[in-house]
């Protein structure tokens, strides 16, 4: 049995975890990396905001397109829904920025 093998240095492990957190938060789902790093409440809030924003945006888009008749231009048909779509975009962007800022903070520590 070889007892001379040493585990990976903690600094590299922390750097790898920070990279994984950043990748998950920036590309997969904002808050997922935060959640996996142990910040459960913040991660859940970020994921909830991202998913809620996506749902609000998609529902407003489907309602606008579904209620449109062929003689009405697209932008005019979507006019009553721009506000809800904007709220959806703001929620997604806010959760993304929060997740990326959290992950960037891991690189500094």
Secondary structure, DSSP 8 states (H G I E B T S, - for coil): ---------HHHHHHHHHHHHHHIIIII-TTHHHHHTT-HHHHHHHHHHHHHHHHHHHHHHHHHHHT--TTS-HHHHHGGGHHHHHHHHHHHHHHHHHHHHHHHHHHH-
